[in-house]
Amino acid sequence: MPVRDVVVVGGGLAGLACAAACAQAGARIELLESAASPLSRAAHLEIVPNLLRDLDTLGVAQACVRQGFAFSGSSVVDEDGTLRAELPSRRLAGPLLPPSVGIVYEDLLAILAQRARALGVCLQSGQQVLGVDAGAGRLTLADGRSRQADLVILAAGADAPIVRAVFGAPTGSSRATIWWHALIPRPHGLDQAVWMAGAVGRRLLLVPVGMAKAGIAVVHTEAMGREFDAEAMARTLGSWAALPRRLATLIQPGMPTTVRASSGSMLDGPWFRGAVLCVGASARAVAPPFGQSAAQAVEDALVLGELIGQGLDRTPLMECFMQRRGERARRVHGLVQKAVRWIDQPDASTDLLAISKQLSDIVSIPA
């Protein structure tokens, strides 16, 4: 029978995108999120060209442009702010939309949640899932209820216990890269994404997310210590060269920060068992460089929605999903991991421009 009743576990970006895409295709959707209220995260998101194109398909690109900061391209600079390379971006979302947008992470979640509700998705907060029977597509909830569906989508994030219970431990790099986020006043003249590649252990990303605000993500190393508050970030950047020292002056005491670990892990395929399908970071964790973490999650959502719209039965739907997502996602994941390895252990043979072009060539064609 065609998949018509879908439960999504996880109310982050991947879960909301899947809920919206499947509802847009005509399925009945219930989304279960364990948090009682939306999580506040002091972090930004770079909506790269392929992500903006796919968000347009979901009907939310214009809202993202209004809420965020539109720009084109990105640059690589050294610690003094001297330009070392320009990374161009393609206009993939059509002539009426910009190439890229910087946005506050929780603002994008709010836009996706609003779209999901408008499409009839039932969003249930404070609903913890204790277990899943993959063969039956049945979930056991903390309140004692059970919920059965034609398809269960796990979008609970990387290394989520519910994912491990069904699929086992993912494979991937043994050492996680720590990304330390904050939202700061937009530095004067910042009108595109900036990647600062300084001395070993000195890396950061800077993205404008509004006329008055920018997102910063510092690559945290063991040498920085275990404190992750705003004061520690200001001290760290203040001990580097000219550009990070200027950024340190924009960080105020008590400013919220967020820490994210990315191990570059990936589930062995296929990403489904019985009635359960993993998407987004639950299937593979993609690090922030090149903005493909969110982009790949939304690609999952659009492909899944398209297949549901075709009226496929569950097993052929799962198989078609893997045919369209598996190899493409692995190629993207592998290229991003090359950049991550360069962050930890710089290698003169690593060509970031070449990696950027290879990624662009892959994702410029819709999944």
Secondary structure, DSSP 8 states (H G I E B T S, - for coil): -B--EEEEE--SHHHHHHHHHHHHTT-EEEEEESSSS------EEEE-HHHHHHHHHTT-HHHHHHHSEEE--EEEE-TT--EEEEE-----S-TTS-SEEEEEHHHHHHHHHHHHHHTT-EEEES--EEEEETTTTEEEETTS-EEE-SEEEE-S-TT-HHHHHHH---B--SS-EEEEEEEEE--TT--SEEEEE-STT-EEEEEE-SSSEEEEEEEE-GGG-S--SHHHHHHHHHTS-HHHHHHHTT--TT--EEEEEE---B--S--EETTEEE-GGGTB---SGGGHHHHHHHHHHHHHHHHHHTT-BHHHHHHHHHHHHHHHHHHHHHHHHHHHHHHHS--TT--HHHHHHHHHHHHTS--
